[in-house]
């Protein structure tokens, strides 16, 4: 199956799509540092990115006619700054809003499916109307905004025509399913909440729902404070284990009194992700790429770093350098230090063989903007399954008609 990636960044979403079995027809990214990262891995012969036809530039200027017909999946991570909690919250008024460009590419390529990822801030009440506008444009990409029509009027027209049934005759419509998910629930060692908007072309008859969570906080609490398996796995003796935080004491007692352990796997923690990675100040650290100690980490109110025995806080890109609290590790002795690039890549589930190009600030920005590879793969794999089932139904229908 063939895919196209927009706003690819360093390639987290694109890598997950490739791991799910898609072959890329175009990978488009305008940031030169992120493109250099992909190109460097291609030069090094890293297998997952070898076939990526990378194009450095604005998706609005790409020659989409060069992409042959038959795109199965469009994957995109439009810039999140217009909707980020830390941004200026300008949404449609922000020139970095690339949802209109994404809809335009969907209208041109008519992919069988799409996966779009963005920040949780997109779902805030202050963006409710514009979020609805985005979803309706993705559902009906052929309903263009008139030259003198503002987005609010276009939204009203889309809503009225959908309600009246006037849009049912269109040749290109999508069944769209938006979902807010926590990456930690899918085995990513990071509490990262993101919106995934997944759509399938209506003519395929696909019924899709977001994959079921495979990991849980309850399972982590059980393995830490009820069975003790977590500490045993990491070789921490009983007299060296911390006590359960008061905030989770009640839940731990409930789990201990239950007849059964949680069905899910435990959330993966920072300790799980970095258990075999040496301290960046140690001699052994030289065997790991992008694993260089950075000075200057310090705590301040609201920014206290990520504890070892929980999933990391959300890694962030930062507009003015590397953010402190979200990109710091709290060590066993209570001191803090910045995550190295390699440690951050582990937390974002990039493989160790994938290297990052640029300064520490630039590489951390690439990682803060990335989709965790493991989560991208899980979502893309669920899309593959539905597309394959749709194709089988189509082939079965053709055979039945021939026999008739």
C-alpha positions as YAML, in Angstrom:
chain: A
units: angstrom
residues:
- id: 1
  name: UNK
  ca: [0.00, 0.00, 0.00]
- id: 2
  name: UNK
  ca: [1.19, 3.50, -0.81]
- id: 3
  name: UNK
  ca: [1.35, 6.53, 1.47]
- id: 4
  name: UNK
  ca: [2.10, 10.24, 1.38]
- id: 5
  name: UNK
  ca: [3.46, 12.14, 4.40]
- id: 6
  name: UNK
  ca: [2.92, 15.88, 4.96]
- id: 7
  name: UNK
  ca: [4.75, 17.95, 7.60]
- id: 8
  name: UNK
  ca: [6.94, 14.91, 8.22]
- id: 9
  name: UNK
  ca: [9.38, 16.53, 10.65]
- id: 10
  name: UNK
  ca: [12.09, 14.07, 11.65]
- id: 11
  name: UNK
  ca: [9.85, 11.20, 10.53]
- id: 12
  name: UNK
  ca: [8.11, 9.77, 13.61]
- id: 13
  name: UNK
  ca: [4.70, 9.39, 11.96]
- id: 14
  name: UNK
  ca: [6.24, 8.42, 8.61]
- id: 15
  name: UNK
  ca: [8.39, 5.76, 10.29]
- id: 16
  name: UNK
  ca: [5.36, 4.27, 12.05]
- id: 17
  name: UNK
  ca: [3.53, 4.23, 8.72]
- id: 18
  name: UNK
  ca: [6.48, 2.47, 7.06]
- id: 19
  name: UNK
  ca: [6.64, -0.10, 9.86]
- id: 20
  name: UNK
  ca: [2.94, -0.81, 9.30]
- id: 21
  name: UNK
  ca: [3.76, -1.81, 5.73]
- id: 22
  name: UNK
  ca: [3.18, 1.30, 3.61]
- id: 23
  name: UNK
  ca: [5.55, 2.37, 0.83]
- id: 24
  name: UNK
  ca: [5.98, 6.13, 0.64]
- id: 25
  name: UNK
  ca: [5.27, 8.05, -2.57]
- id: 26
  name: UNK
  ca: [6.21, 11.46, -1.09]
- id: 27
  name: UNK
  ca: [7.61, 12.76, 2.20]
- id: 28
  name: UNK
  ca: [7.25, 16.55, 2.45]
- id: 29
  name: UNK
  ca: [8.84, 18.76, 5.12]
- id: 30
  name: UNK
  ca: [9.97, 22.39, 4.99]
- id: 31
  name: UNK
  ca: [12.34, 22.52, 8.01]
- id: 32
  name: UNK
  ca: [15.88, 21.99, 6.77]
- id: 33
  name: UNK
  ca: [17.15, 20.55, 10.06]
- id: 34
  name: UNK
  ca: [14.48, 17.86, 10.05]
- id: 35
  name: UNK
  ca: [15.20, 17.16, 6.37]
- id: 36
  name: UNK
  ca: [18.92, 16.92, 7.18]
- id: 37
  name: UNK
  ca: [18.08, 14.32, 9.83]
- id: 38
  name: UNK
  ca: [16.22, 12.19, 7.28]
- id: 39
  name: UNK
  ca: [18.94, 12.69, 4.65]
- id: 40
  name: UNK
  ca: [21.70, 11.76, 7.11]
- id: 41
  name: UNK
  ca: [19.93, 8.52, 7.98]
- id: 42
  name: UNK
  ca: [19.52, 7.79, 4.29]
- id: 43
  name: UNK
  ca: [23.28, 8.36, 3.78]
- id: 44
  name: UNK
  ca: [24.01, 6.03, 6.68]
- id: 45
  name: UNK
  ca: [21.85, 3.36, 5.06]
- id: 46
  name: UNK
  ca: [19.18, 3.24, 7.76]
- id: 47
  name: UNK
  ca: [16.68, 0.81, 6.20]
- id: 48
  name: UNK
  ca: [13.33, 2.35, 7.13]
- id: 49
  name: UNK
  ca: [14.05, 5.66, 5.41]
- id: 50
  name: UNK
  ca: [15.92, 4.43, 2.33]
- id: 51
  name: UNK
  ca: [12.91, 4.52, 0.04]
- id: 52
  name: UNK
  ca: [11.51, 7.84, 1.24]
- id: 53
  name: UNK
  ca: [11.25, 10.35, -1.66]
- id: 54
  name: UNK
  ca: [11.99, 13.41, 0.50]
- id: 55
  name: UNK
  ca: [11.06, 16.88, -0.74]
- id: 56
  name: UNK
  ca: [12.17, 19.94, 1.26]
- id: 57
  name: UNK
  ca: [9.63, 22.71, 0.94]
- id: 58
  name: UNK
  ca: [6.09, 23.96, 1.58]
- id: 59
  name: UNK
  ca: [3.35, 21.38, 0.97]
- id: 60
  name: UNK
  ca: [1.39, 24.11, -0.84]
- id: 61
  name: UNK
  ca: [4.13, 24.35, -3.46]
- id: 62
  name: UNK
  ca: [4.66, 20.64, -4.07]
- id: 63
  name: UNK
  ca: [3.68, 19.36, -7.51]
- id: 64
  name: UNK
  ca: [1.01, 16.90, -6.42]
- id: 65
  name: UNK
  ca: [0.31, 15.93, -10.02]
- id: 66
  name: UNK
  ca: [3.65, 14.08, -9.87]
- id: 67
  name: UNK
  ca: [2.15, 11.59, -7.40]
- id: 68
  name: UNK
  ca: [0.51, 8.83, -9.38]
- id: 69
  name: UNK
  ca: [-3.03, 7.73, -8.60]
- id: 70
  name: UNK
  ca: [-3.84, 5.16, -5.96]
- id: 71
  name: UNK
  ca: [-2.72, 6.70, -2.65]
- id: 72
  name: UNK
  ca: [-3.92, 4.44, 0.17]
- id: 73
  name: UNK
  ca: [-2.98, 6.68, 3.11]
- id: 74
  name: UNK
  ca: [-2.22, 10.34, 3.67]
- id: 75
  name: UNK
  ca: [-0.44, 10.94, 6.99]
- id: 76
  name: UNK
  ca: [0.04, 14.45, 8.35]
- id: 77
  name: UNK
  ca: [1.09, 16.27, 11.49]
- id: 78
  name: UNK
  ca: [0.17, 19.91, 10.72]
- id: 79
  name: UNK
  ca: [2.03, 22.52, 12.80]
- id: 80
  name: UNK
  ca: [0.57, 22.59, 16.29]
- id: 81
  name: UNK
  ca: [1.54, 26.14, 17.32]
- id: 82
  name: UNK
  ca: [-1.84, 27.71, 16.37]
- id: 83
  name: UNK
  ca: [-3.54, 25.40, 18.90]
- id: 84
  name: UNK
  ca: [-0.81, 24.71, 21.48]
- id: 85
  name: UNK
  ca: [-1.49, 25.49, 25.13]
- id: 86
  name: UNK
  ca: [1.75, 27.48, 25.15]
- id: 87
  name: UNK
  ca: [1.05, 29.32, 21.88]
- id: 88
  name: UNK
  ca: [-0.89, 32.46, 21.00]
- id: 89
  name: UNK
  ca: [-4.12, 30.49, 20.31]
- id: 90
  name: UNK
  ca: [-4.85, 32.23, 17.01]
- id: 91
  name: UNK
  ca: [-6.08, 29.12, 15.15]
- id: 92
  name: UNK
  ca: [-7.39, 30.16, 11.71]
- id: 93
  name: UNK
  ca: [-5.75, 33.60, 12.05]
- id: 94
  name: UNK
  ca: [-2.31, 32.04, 12.49]
- id: 95
  name: UNK
  ca: [-0.37, 31.82, 9.21]
- id: 96
  name: UNK
  ca: [1.06, 28.50, 10.44]
- id: 97
  name: UNK
  ca: [-2.39, 26.87, 10.34]
- id: 98
  name: UNK
  ca: [-1.92, 24.16, 7.72]
- id: 99
  name: UNK
  ca: [-5.28, 22.41, 8.01]
- id: 100
  name: UNK
  ca: [-6.57, 24.19, 4.87]
- id: 101
  name: UNK
  ca: [-3.50, 22.96, 2.97]
- id: 102
  name: UNK
  ca: [-4.06, 19.43, 4.27]
- id: 103
  name: UNK
  ca: [-7.68, 19.44, 3.10]
- id: 104
  name: UNK
  ca: [-6.54, 20.71, -0.32]
- id: 105
  name: UNK
  ca: [-4.06, 17.82, -0.72]
- id: 106
  name: UNK
  ca: [-6.78, 15.34, 0.28]
- id: 107
  name: UNK
  ca: [-9.07, 16.87, -2.35]
- id: 108
  name: UNK
  ca: [-6.35, 16.47, -5.00]
- id: 109
  name: UNK
  ca: [-5.09, 12.98, -4.13]
- id: 110
  name: UNK
  ca: [-8.37, 11.40, -2.98]
- id: 111
  name: UNK
  ca: [-6.55, 8.95, -0.67]
- id: 112
  name: UNK
  ca: [-8.43, 5.93, 0.62]
- id: 113
  name: UNK
  ca: [-7.63, 6.98, 4.19]
- id: 114
  name: UNK
  ca: [-5.85, 9.62, 6.24]
- id: 115
  name: UNK
  ca: [-4.24, 9.94, 9.68]
- id: 116
  name: UNK
  ca: [-3.85, 13.46, 11.06]
- id: 117
  name: UNK
  ca: [-2.21, 14.14, 14.43]
- id: 118
  name: UNK
  ca: [-2.26, 17.35, 16.48]
- id: 119
  name: UNK
  ca: [-2.11, 18.71, 20.02]
- id: 120
  name: UNK
  ca: [-4.77, 18.28, 22.68]
- id: 121
  name: UNK
  ca: [-5.28, 22.07, 22.63]
- id: 122
  name: UNK
  ca: [-7.19, 21.68, 19.37]
- id: 123
  name: UNK
  ca: [-10.12, 20.29, 21.40]
- id: 124
  name: UNK
  ca: [-10.37, 23.25, 23.80]
- id: 125
  name: UNK
  ca: [-13.72, 24.97, 24.10]
- id: 126
  name: UNK
  ca: [-12.28, 28.20, 22.67]
- id: 127
  name: UNK
  ca: [-11.53, 26.33, 19.44]
- id: 128
  name: UNK
  ca: [-14.79, 24.33, 19.37]
- id: 129
  name: UNK
  ca: [-16.21, 25.97, 16.26]
- id: 130
  name: UNK
  ca: [-12.97, 25.85, 14.33]
- id: 131
  name: UNK
  ca: [-12.37, 22.22, 15.35]
- id: 132
  name: UNK
  ca: [-15.83, 21.38, 14.02]
- id: 133
  name: UNK
  ca: [-14.96, 23.29, 10.86]
- id: 134
  name: UNK
  ca: [-11.80, 21.20, 10.40]
- id: 135
  name: UNK
  ca: [-13.73, 17.95, 10.82]
- id: 136
  name: UNK
  ca: [-16.44, 18.98, 8.35]
- id: 137
  name: UNK
  ca: [-13.86, 20.03, 5.75]
- id: 138
  name: UNK
  ca: [-12.19, 16.64, 6.09]
- id: 139
  name: UNK
  ca: [-15.56, 14.94, 5.76]
- id: 140
  name: UNK
  ca: [-16.52, 16.95, 2.66]
- id: 141
  name: UNK
  ca: [-13.26, 18.17, 1.06]
- id: 142
  name: UNK
  ca: [-14.98, 19.01, -2.25]
- id: 143
  name: UNK
  ca: [-17.16, 21.73, -0.65]
- id: 144
  name: UNK
  ca: [-14.86, 24.70, -1.26]
- id: 145
  name: UNK
  ca: [-14.98, 28.02, 0.53]
- id: 146
  name: UNK
  ca: [-16.27, 30.74, -1.78]
- id: 147
  name: UNK
  ca: [-13.89, 33.64, -2.65]
- id: 148
  name: UNK
  ca: [-15.68, 36.14, -0.39]
- id: 149
  name: UNK
  ca: [-16.80, 33.65, 2.27]
- id: 150
  name: UNK
  ca: [-15.14, 33.69, 5.70]
- id: 151
  name: UNK
  ca: [-14.59, 30.44, 7.57]
- id: 152
  name: UNK
  ca: [-17.51, 31.02, 9.95]
- id: 153
  name: UNK
  ca: [-19.95, 31.32, 7.05]
- id: 154
  name: UNK
  ca: [-18.37, 28.32, 5.34]
- id: 155
  name: UNK
  ca: [-18.85, 26.32, 8.56]
- id: 156
  name: UNK
  ca: [-22.50, 27.36, 8.75]
- id: 157
  name: UNK
  ca: [-23.05, 26.31, 5.14]
- id: 158
  name: UNK
  ca: [-21.37, 22.94, 5.70]
- id: 159
  name: UNK
  ca: [-23.49, 22.31, 8.79]
- id: 160
  name: UNK
  ca: [-26.75, 23.26, 7.05]
- id: 161
  name: UNK
  ca: [-26.04, 21.26, 3.90]
- id: 162
  name: UNK
  ca: [-24.97, 18.19, 5.88]
- id: 163
  name: UNK
  ca: [-28.12, 18.34, 7.98]
- id: 164
  name: UNK
  ca: [-30.34, 18.74, 4.92]
- id: 165
  name: UNK
  ca: [-28.66, 15.83, 3.12]
- id: 166
  name: UNK
  ca: [-27.52, 18.05, 0.27]
- id: 167
  name: UNK
  ca: [-23.94, 16.71, 0.50]
- id: 168
  name: UNK
  ca: [-24.75, 13.02, 0.20]
- id: 169
  name: UNK
  ca: [-24.42, 13.09, -3.59]
- id: 170
  name: UNK
  ca: [-20.80, 14.24, -3.57]
- id: 171
  name: UNK
  ca: [-18.24, 11.98, -5.19]
- id: 172
  name: UNK
  ca: [-15.62, 12.41, -2.45]
- id: 173
  name: UNK
  ca: [-16.64, 12.13, 1.20]
- id: 174
  name: UNK
  ca: [-14.97, 10.59, 4.24]
- id: 175
  name: UNK
  ca: [-16.08, 8.88, 7.42]
- id: 176
  name: UNK
  ca: [-14.08, 10.80, 10.03]
- id: 177
  name: UNK
  ca: [-13.27, 9.66, 13.58]
- id: 178
  name: UNK
  ca: [-11.45, 12.07, 15.92]
- id: 179
  name: UNK
  ca: [-9.96, 10.61, 19.14]
- id: 180
  name: UNK
  ca: [-7.99, 12.10, 22.02]
- id: 181
  name: UNK
  ca: [-5.44, 9.55, 23.23]
- id: 182
  name: UNK
  ca: [-2.65, 9.27, 25.79]
- id: 183
  name: UNK
  ca: [0.46, 7.73, 24.25]
- id: 184
  name: UNK
  ca: [1.26, 6.02, 27.57]
- id: 185
  name: UNK
  ca: [-1.80, 3.81, 27.04]
- id: 186
  name: UNK
  ca: [-0.08, 2.34, 23.96]
- id: 187
  name: UNK
  ca: [3.31, 1.46, 25.43]
- id: 188
  name: UNK
  ca: [5.04, 4.82, 24.96]
- id: 189
  name: UNK
  ca: [7.05, 5.80, 28.08]
- id: 190
  name: UNK
  ca: [5.52, 9.28, 28.03]
- id: 191
  name: UNK
  ca: [2.25, 10.86, 29.11]
- id: 192
  name: UNK
  ca: [1.56, 12.57, 25.81]
- id: 193
  name: UNK
  ca: [-2.04, 13.46, 24.96]
- id: 194
  name: UNK
  ca: [-2.70, 14.04, 21.29]
- id: 195
  name: UNK
  ca: [-5.67, 14.21, 18.91]
- id: 196
  name: UNK
  ca: [-5.77, 11.71, 16.05]
- id: 197
  name: UNK
  ca: [-8.23, 12.35, 13.23]
- id: 198
  name: UNK
  ca: [-8.61, 9.24, 11.09]
- id: 199
  name: UNK
  ca: [-10.76, 9.09, 8.00]
- id: 200
  name: UNK
  ca: [-11.74, 6.51, 5.37]
- id: 201
  name: UNK
  ca: [-13.24, 7.27, 2.00]
- id: 202
  name: UNK
  ca: [-16.97, 6.62, 2.28]
- id: 203
  name: UNK
  ca: [-17.17, 4.40, -0.79]
- id: 204
  name: UNK
  ca: [-14.95, 1.80, 0.96]
- id: 205
  name: UNK
  ca: [-17.58, 0.98, 3.57]
- id: 206
  name: UNK
  ca: [-15.01, 0.83, 6.38]
- id: 207
  name: UNK
  ca: [-16.09, 0.78, 10.02]
- id: 208
  name: UNK
  ca: [-13.11, 1.82, 12.14]
- id: 209
  name: UNK
  ca: [-12.51, 2.67, 15.78]
- id: 210
  name: UNK
  ca: [-9.32, 3.67, 17.54]
- id: 211
  name: UNK
  ca: [-7.23, 0.67, 18.68]
- id: 212
  name: UNK
  ca: [-7.88, -0.52, 22.22]
- id: 213
  name: UNK
  ca: [-5.36, 0.62, 24.84]
- id: 214
  name: UNK
  ca: [-2.71, -1.99, 25.62]
- id: 215
  name: UNK
  ca: [-1.18, -0.43, 28.77]
- id: 216
  name: UNK
  ca: [-2.60, 1.26, 31.87]
- id: 217
  name: UNK
  ca: [-1.69, 3.22, 34.98]
- id: 218
  name: UNK
  ca: [-3.55, 0.67, 37.12]
- id: 219
  name: UNK
  ca: [-1.32, -2.11, 35.81]
- id: 220
  name: UNK
  ca: [1.77, -0.02, 36.64]
- id: 221
  name: UNK
  ca: [0.53, 0.67, 40.18]
- id: 222
  name: UNK
  ca: [-0.20, -3.03, 40.62]
- id: 223
  name: UNK
  ca: [3.26, -4.08, 39.45]
- id: 224
  name: UNK
  ca: [4.93, -1.49, 41.68]
- id: 225
  name: UNK
  ca: [2.94, -1.52, 44.92]
- id: 226
  name: UNK
  ca: [1.03, -4.83, 44.94]
- id: 227
  name: UNK
  ca: [3.08, -7.56, 43.23]
- id: 228
  name: UNK
  ca: [6.44, -5.78, 43.31]
- id: 229
  name: UNK
  ca: [7.29, -7.19, 39.86]
- id: 230
  name: UNK
  ca: [8.40, -3.77, 38.63]
- id: 231
  name: UNK
  ca: [11.15, -3.41, 41.22]
- id: 232
  name: UNK
  ca: [12.29, -6.99, 40.86]
- id: 233
  name: UNK
  ca: [12.60, -6.54, 37.10]
- id: 234
  name: UNK
  ca: [14.93, -3.61, 37.68]
- id: 235
  name: UNK
  ca: [16.94, -5.37, 40.40]
- id: 236
  name: UNK
  ca: [15.93, -2.97, 43.18]
- id: 237
  name: UNK
  ca: [15.91, -4.73, 46.62]
- id: 238
  name: UNK
  ca: [13.05, -4.26, 49.04]
- id: 239
  name: UNK
  ca: [15.02, -1.97, 51.32]
- id: 240
  name: UNK
  ca: [15.86, 0.28, 48.38]
- id: 241
  name: UNK
  ca: [12.34, 0.77, 47.07]
- id: 242
  name: UNK
  ca: [10.41, 4.00, 47.60]
- id: 243
  name: UNK
  ca: [7.05, 4.03, 49.34]
- id: 244
  name: UNK
  ca: [3.84, 4.49, 47.39]
- id: 245
  name: UNK
  ca: [2.93, 8.18, 47.02]
- id: 246
  name: UNK
  ca: [-0.06, 9.20, 49.18]
- id: 247
  name: UNK
  ca: [-1.91, 10.40, 46.06]
- id: 248
  name: UNK
  ca: [-2.24, 6.81, 44.78]
- id: 249
  name: UNK
  ca: [-2.65, 5.06, 48.14]
- id: 250
  name: UNK
  ca: [-6.41, 4.59, 47.84]
- id: 251
  name: UNK
  ca: [-6.16, 3.14, 44.33]
- id: 252
  name: UNK
  ca: [-3.37, 0.79, 45.38]
- id: 253
  name: UNK
  ca: [-5.52, -0.55, 48.23]
- id: 254
  name: UNK
  ca: [-8.37, -1.19, 45.78]
- id: 255
  name: UNK
  ca: [-6.03, -3.02, 43.41]
- id: 256
  name: UNK
  ca: [-4.61, -5.09, 46.27]
- id: 257
  name: UNK
  ca: [-8.08, -6.19, 47.35]
- id: 258
  name: UNK
  ca: [-9.10, -7.21, 43.84]
- id: 259
  name: UNK
  ca: [-9.16, -10.90, 42.89]
- id: 260
  name: UNK
  ca: [-7.49, -10.22, 39.55]
- id: 261
  name: UNK
  ca: [-4.59, -8.18, 38.28]
- id: 262
  name: UNK
  ca: [-5.35, -5.59, 35.54]
- id: 263
  name: UNK
  ca: [-5.61, -7.08, 32.05]
- id: 264
  name: UNK
  ca: [-3.39, -4.45, 30.41]
- id: 265
  name: UNK
  ca: [0.37, -4.23, 30.52]
- id: 266
  name: UNK
  ca: [1.88, -1.65, 32.90]
- id: 267
  name: UNK
  ca: [2.56, 1.84, 31.64]
- id: 268
  name: UNK
  ca: [6.21, 2.01, 30.58]
- id: 269
  name: UNK
  ca: [8.27, 4.33, 32.73]
- id: 270
  name: UNK
  ca: [11.40, 6.41, 32.22]
- id: 271
  name: UNK
  ca: [13.35, 3.71, 34.06]
- id: 272
  name: UNK
  ca: [11.95, 1.07, 31.68]
- id: 273
  name: UNK
  ca: [12.93, 3.13, 28.62]
- id: 274
  name: UNK
  ca: [16.44, 4.00, 29.78]
- id: 275
  name: UNK
  ca: [17.42, 0.93, 31.83]
- id: 276
  name: UNK
  ca: [20.29, -0.02, 29.50]
- id: 277
  name: UNK
  ca: [21.39, 3.52, 28.60]
- id: 278
  name: UNK
  ca: [24.44, 4.67, 30.63]
- id: 279
  name: UNK
  ca: [24.64, 8.04, 32.34]
- id: 280
  name: UNK
  ca: [25.81, 10.51, 29.65]
- id: 281
  name: UNK
  ca: [28.74, 11.48, 31.90]
- id: 282
  name: UNK
  ca: [30.05, 7.90, 32.00]
- id: 283
  name: UNK
  ca: [32.73, 6.54, 29.67]
- id: 284
  name: UNK
  ca: [30.34, 3.90, 28.29]
- id: 285
  name: UNK
  ca: [28.06, 6.66, 26.96]
- id: 286
  name: UNK
  ca: [30.40, 7.09, 23.97]
- id: 287
  name: UNK
  ca: [28.94, 3.95, 22.40]
- id: 288
  name: UNK
  ca: [25.55, 5.68, 22.00]
- id: 289
  name: UNK
  ca: [24.95, 8.28, 19.29]
- id: 290
  name: UNK
  ca: [23.38, 11.63, 20.28]
- id: 291
  name: UNK
  ca: [24.05, 10.87, 23.96]
- id: 292
  name: UNK
  ca: [25.81, 14.00, 25.22]
- id: 293
  name: UNK
  ca: [25.39, 15.57, 28.66]
- id: 294
  name: UNK
  ca: [23.97, 19.10, 28.72]
- id: 295
  name: UNK
  ca: [24.57, 21.39, 31.67]
- id: 296
  name: UNK
  ca: [22.21, 23.95, 33.18]
- id: 297
  name: UNK
  ca: [19.16, 21.90, 34.24]
- id: 298
  name: UNK
  ca: [17.30, 23.35, 37.20]
- id: 299
  name: UNK
  ca: [13.84, 23.14, 38.71]
- id: 300
  name: UNK
  ca: [11.39, 25.98, 39.19]
- id: 301
  name: UNK
  ca: [7.69, 26.10, 40.17]
- id: 302
  name: UNK
  ca: [5.65, 23.86, 37.92]
- id: 303
  name: UNK
  ca: [8.74, 22.51, 36.16]
- id: 304
  name: UNK
  ca: [10.24, 19.76, 38.25]
- id: 305
  name: UNK
  ca: [11.25, 17.15, 35.68]
- id: 306
  name: UNK
  ca: [10.12, 13.59, 35.03]
- id: 307
  name: UNK
  ca: [10.38, 10.98, 37.82]
- id: 308
  name: UNK
  ca: [12.13, 7.73, 36.92]
- id: 309
  name: UNK
  ca: [9.24, 5.46, 37.86]
- id: 310
  name: UNK
  ca: [6.47, 7.07, 35.84]
- id: 311
  name: UNK
  ca: [6.11, 7.75, 32.12]
- id: 312
  name: UNK
  ca: [7.91, 10.97, 31.21]
- id: 313
  name: UNK
  ca: [6.08, 14.24, 31.01]
- id: 314
  name: UNK
  ca: [5.27, 15.37, 27.47]
- id: 315
  name: UNK
  ca: [8.46, 16.25, 25.63]
- id: 316
  name: UNK
  ca: [8.05, 19.70, 24.12]
- id: 317
  name: UNK
  ca: [9.73, 21.49, 21.26]
- id: 318
  name: UNK
  ca: [10.00, 24.99, 22.72]
- id: 319
  name: UNK
  ca: [9.99, 28.20, 20.69]
- id: 320
  name: UNK
  ca: [12.94, 29.77, 22.49]
- id: 321
  name: UNK
  ca: [15.30, 26.93, 23.33]
- id: 322
  name: UNK
  ca: [14.76, 23.62, 25.11]
- id: 323
  name: UNK
  ca: [11.97, 23.64, 27.74]
- id: 324
  name: UNK
  ca: [13.20, 22.74, 31.22]
- id: 325
  name: UNK
  ca: [10.63, 20.92, 33.33]
- id: 326
  name: UNK
  ca: [9.23, 18.72, 30.60]
- id: 327
  name: UNK
  ca: [12.62, 17.69, 29.22]
- id: 328
  name: UNK
  ca: [14.42, 16.90, 32.48]
- id: 329
  name: UNK
  ca: [15.02, 13.66, 34.35]
- id: 330
  name: UNK
  ca: [14.77, 13.38, 38.13]
- id: 331
  name: UNK
  ca: [17.55, 11.00, 39.14]
- id: 332
  name: UNK
  ca: [17.44, 8.46, 41.98]
- id: 333
  name: UNK
  ca: [19.26, 10.90, 44.28]
- id: 334
  name: UNK
  ca: [16.75, 13.69, 43.60]
- id: 335
  name: UNK
  ca: [19.01, 15.75, 41.35]
- id: 336
  name: UNK
  ca: [17.84, 16.77, 37.89]
- id: 337
  name: UNK
  ca: [19.50, 16.86, 34.48]
- id: 338
  name: UNK
  ca: [18.35, 17.31, 30.93]
- id: 339
  name: UNK
  ca: [17.42, 14.26, 28.89]
- id: 340
  name: UNK
  ca: [19.99, 13.72, 26.18]
- id: 341
  name: UNK
  ca: [18.88, 13.53, 22.58]
- id: 342
  name: UNK
  ca: [19.23, 9.73, 22.64]
- id: 343
  name: UNK
  ca: [17.21, 9.44, 25.85]
- id: 344
  name: UNK
  ca: [14.52, 11.68, 24.36]
- id: 345
  name: UNK
  ca: [14.50, 9.51, 21.25]
- id: 346
  name: UNK
  ca: [13.96, 6.44, 23.45]
- id: 347
  name: UNK
  ca: [11.04, 8.21, 25.15]
- id: 348
  name: UNK
  ca: [9.59, 8.98, 21.70]
- id: 349
  name: UNK
  ca: [10.24, 5.29, 20.74]
- id: 350
  name: UNK
  ca: [12.65, 6.05, 17.90]
- id: 351
  name: UNK
  ca: [15.07, 3.16, 17.33]
- id: 352
  name: UNK
  ca: [18.68, 3.60, 18.50]
- id: 353
  name: UNK
  ca: [20.01, 3.31, 14.96]
- id: 354
  name: UNK
  ca: [18.19, 6.49, 13.92]
- id: 355
  name: UNK
  ca: [20.40, 9.57, 14.42]
- id: 356
  name: UNK
  ca: [19.38, 13.21, 14.72]
- id: 357
  name: UNK
  ca: [21.10, 16.04, 12.87]
- id: 358
  name: UNK
  ca: [21.73, 19.55, 14.16]
- id: 359
  name: UNK
  ca: [22.43, 21.34, 17.43]
- id: 360
  name: UNK
  ca: [20.98, 20.15, 20.73]
- id: 361
  name: UNK
  ca: [18.25, 22.81, 20.48]
- id: 362
  name: UNK
  ca: [17.32, 21.82, 16.93]
- id: 363
  name: UNK
  ca: [17.33, 18.08, 17.58]
- id: 364
  name: UNK
  ca: [15.24, 18.47, 20.73]
- id: 365
  name: UNK
  ca: [12.79, 20.59, 18.74]
- id: 366
  name: UNK
  ca: [12.50, 17.77, 16.20]
- id: 367
  name: UNK
  ca: [11.84, 15.27, 18.98]
- id: 368
  name: UNK
  ca: [9.36, 17.50, 20.81]
- id: 369
  name: UNK
  ca: [7.34, 17.85, 17.59]
- id: 370
  name: UNK
  ca: [7.48, 14.16, 16.66]
- id: 371
  name: UNK
  ca: [4.75, 11.54, 16.85]
- id: 372
  name: UNK
  ca: [5.96, 8.57, 18.95]
- id: 373
  name: UNK
  ca: [6.93, 5.88, 16.45]
- id: 374
  name: UNK
  ca: [5.26, 3.04, 18.39]
- id: 375
  name: UNK
  ca: [1.94, 4.90, 18.56]
- id: 376
  name: UNK
  ca: [2.12, 5.86, 14.88]
- id: 377
  name: UNK
  ca: [2.75, 2.23, 13.97]
- id: 378
  name: UNK
  ca: [-0.21, 1.03, 16.04]
- id: 379
  name: UNK
  ca: [-2.63, 3.49, 14.43]
- id: 380
  name: UNK
  ca: [-1.29, 2.87, 10.90]
- id: 381
  name: UNK
  ca: [-1.50, -0.90, 11.41]
- id: 382
  name: UNK
  ca: [-5.17, -0.62, 12.31]
- id: 383
  name: UNK
  ca: [-5.71, 1.38, 9.11]
- id: 384
  name: UNK
  ca: [-3.89, -1.30, 7.08]
- id: 385
  name: UNK
  ca: [-6.18, -3.99, 8.49]
- id: 386
  name: UNK
  ca: [-9.31, -2.08, 7.48]
- id: 387
  name: UNK
  ca: [-7.99, -1.26, 4.01]
- id: 388
  name: UNK
  ca: [-7.04, -4.91, 3.45]
- id: 389
  name: UNK
  ca: [-10.49, -6.08, 4.54]
- id: 390
  name: UNK
  ca: [-12.08, -3.52, 2.20]
- id: 391
  name: UNK
  ca: [-9.93, -4.76, -0.67]
- id: 392
  name: UNK
  ca: [-10.91, -8.38, 0.05]
- id: 393
  name: UNK
  ca: [-14.60, -7.44, 0.01]
- id: 394
  name: UNK
  ca: [-14.09, -5.67, -3.31]
- id: 395
  name: UNK
  ca: [-12.34, -8.69, -4.84]
- id: 396
  name: UNK
  ca: [-15.01, -11.05, -3.51]
- id: 397
  name: UNK
  ca: [-17.68, -8.87, -5.11]
- id: 398
  name: UNK
  ca: [-15.86, -8.95, -8.45]
- id: 399
  name: UNK
  ca: [-15.61, -12.75, -8.33]
- id: 400
  name: UNK
  ca: [-19.29, -13.09, -7.44]
- id: 401
  name: UNK
  ca: [-20.28, -10.88, -10.41]
- id: 402
  name: UNK
  ca: [-18.10, -12.91, -12.78]
- id: 403
  name: UNK
  ca: [-19.64, -16.18, -11.57]
- id: 404
  name: UNK
  ca: [-23.11, -14.73, -11.98]
...
